[in-house]
Amino acid sequence: MAEGIRDKVAILGMGCTRFGERWDADPSDLLVEAFTECLEDAGIEKKDIQAAWLGSHIDEINIGKGGTYVNAVLHLPLIPVTRVENFCASGTESFRGACYGVASGAYDIALAMGVEKLKDTGYGGLPDSPAFGQLMVMIGPNATAPGMFAQLATAYSAKYNVPMERIKEALTHISWKSHQNGAKNPRAHLRKAIPKEAIAGAPIVAYPLGLFDCCGVSDGSAMAIVTTPEIAKKIKPNQDIVTVKALQVAVSSGEEAMYDTWDGARILTTRAAARRAYEEAGVKNPREEISMMEVHDCFSITELVTMEDLGISPDGGAVDDVLNGFFDLDGGGVPCQVDGGLKCFGHPIGASGLRMLYEMYNQLLQRWPEDRLVKNARLGLTHNLGGVPTNNVCSIAIVGLLE
């Protein structure tokens, strides 16, 4: 019977570039930048890597369809390199490939990579690409990402009888929180704290979502080198080891929009993946046991409903938790988006899932300055969502220190 990969895989090292408008760099520069940090952090040589996975979503503006580009750039030693893609969850997908490769016993040391170069396209949001175009054709000719996610708010208001004004107040706090955290992060794309008044008064993009409720896109790369806990302890004796406690993926079939059973106020894949991830990690009470989170805040309303989909807030209770500061860095609850999230750290599609893990990894190892550090962190959760509310993929990882 399947038992999962809990504590079978250790993160040996990680690297992440500065995200942003990287006009100074092409995808190869970003890959080298992240790889240099990752390899140094892992404490190994390039020849020790036995297999690699690359997450990158939009091939026509990046690196082509296969893995040969990466080997040409990083000069890996004739090892297998697999390019994977799963919309905005592509980064976690590459991490899953590397982790499963190690957990299966096929490899001792594997590399997970994510990269995307989006600012050169000229788009402020997701570019007009066949990769997204086919999804929108399936949904409808007038669909937009902000418009579809905004409907989560109206459905949530109707289901839980929460006035839209109060939901808007919670969304303002979510965006304010991300900007507060992002301002402290030297690698974040957006590093300016924004007053709540400016957020609340910003132009509306798709009601109730304003300008500061929507994440843009970025250039960037992130990586992880994974191995077995036994090998990790030999390479890094007398050091804390971060292991994977759970790694789960759920993909919708589009059934949310086909029948009348979906209420439109939640993401079904998140609930399914979270349930399986908690079972794999042995988490009984996520509100009490999860120390911190990085979630896929493509829009502030997505973060709000995700708090309930993950079982951190009770159904209908996320608005109160948000406004009470439960998810703030110093709020005494479960800090969320402690690095600024997609909203402020940035969103290079193929790198975002690994960027989330990079933050959890370094928080667990207590590497950040005091004003950025989550105190007594034990378990970190990442939530990486791709697609739209009616048709999406959700990847959830839980990582923690090896006991």
Sequence and secondary structure as in RCSB ss.txt:
>XXXX:A:sequence
MAEGIRDKVAILGMGCTRFGERWDADPSDLLVEAFTECLEDAGIEKKDIQAAWLGSHIDEINIGKGGTYVNAVLH
LPLIPVTRVENFCASGTESFRGACYGVASGAYDIALAMGVEKLKDTGYGGLPDSPAFGQLMVMIGPNATAPGMFA
QLATAYSAKYNVPMERIKEALTHISWKSHQNGAKNPRAHLRKAIPKEAIAGAPIVAYPLGLFDCCGVSDGSAMAI
VTTPEIAKKIKPNQDIVTVKALQVAVSSGEEAMYDTWDGARILTTRAAARRAYEEAGVKNPREEISMMEVHDCFS
ITELVTMEDLGISPDGGAVDDVLNGFFDLDGGGVPCQVDGGLKCFGHPIGASGLRMLYEMYNQLLQRWPEDRLVK
NARLGLTHNLGGVPTNNVCSIAIVGLLE
>XXXX:A:secstr
     TTT EEEEEEE   B  TT  HHHHHHHHHHHHHHHHT  GGG  EEEEE S GGGTT SSSHHHHHHH 
  S  EEEE  GGGHHHHHHHHHHHHHHTTS SEEEEEEEEE GGG  SSS   HHHHHHHHHH TT  HHHHHH
HHHHHHHHHHT  HHHHHHHHHHHHHHHHHHHTT TT S      HHHHHTS EEETTEEGGGB    EEEEEEE
EE HHHHHHHSTTS  EEEEEEEEEE  SGGGTSS   SSS HHHHHHHHHHHHHHT S HHHH  EEE   SBH
HHHHHHHHHTTSS TT HHHHHHTTTTSTTSSS  B TT HHHHT   GGGHHHHHHHHHHHHHTT S GGG  T
T  EEEEEEEEEETTEEEEEEEEEEE  
